[in-house]
Amino acid sequence: MTAVAAVAARASTIAPDRTPVALSIEGVRKRYGPPGNGVLALADITLEVRRGAFVCLVGASGCGKTTLLNLVAGLDAVDAGRIERRGRVGLLFQEAALFPWLTAAGNVELALGLRGVRRGERSARARDLLDLVNLGGFGDRRPHELSGGMRQRVALARALAQDADILLMDEPFGSLDAMTRDLLHEELERVWLDRGFTVLFVTHDVREAVRLGDEVVVLTSRPGRVAERFPIDLPRDRRGDAAALGAIATEITHRLRREVRRHGRDR
């Protein structure tokens, strides 16, 4: 029995999860371009994410992963279907997108101000959030004085400043080197476990998805639909070189390759 088959077998014996749903996506469709000559990005995609879960989305380029995050964030409108968010939504992109004229603390304080936190409280709250992401003492630095990994930590602190119940993450570590990415995996996991928010995380890296996720959702090639869901029943002291992690990542990669090959035949 493969590692994924073993996980699926164990999952099938567990009582139904009665944790409340944080995010419900039902029959969502999204098309870009004029009728008859547009691109169908998402077709009848349905997905539920439980409160406090860490769900990773993987799929071939152009399958609609980022489109789905934009729809969930409310940055774009669905053509059909329904998205229900139960709580405040925050968004973290691949690029930190910090305001260069503000310090690290200033970027976080701006988010606090937009949420309505009183001016007198913002400095202390920003300092606490920077401490949470291990950037204590760097609050007075501007983005150009920080490394790429540090800028992403500031961006994470800024996202947390929104007091998000659901955090949407679009390949936030994709441009970082392997060592920095691994350190930020640990930081994100620690903060997530501490705060208990829900995460929907887009990545091209299947190992990263298995390293972080409670579940990995494979999307079909365009138009995007849910092809298969893989529960990741591994202890939370995961390491990138763990044999079980590698076996599950390999199984998911094979499933993803079948989607890519199918897309190539259908073009």
Order of alpha helices (4+ residues) and beta strands (2+ residues): alpha-beta-beta-beta-alpha-beta-beta-alpha-alpha-alpha-beta-alpha-beta-alpha-beta-beta-alpha
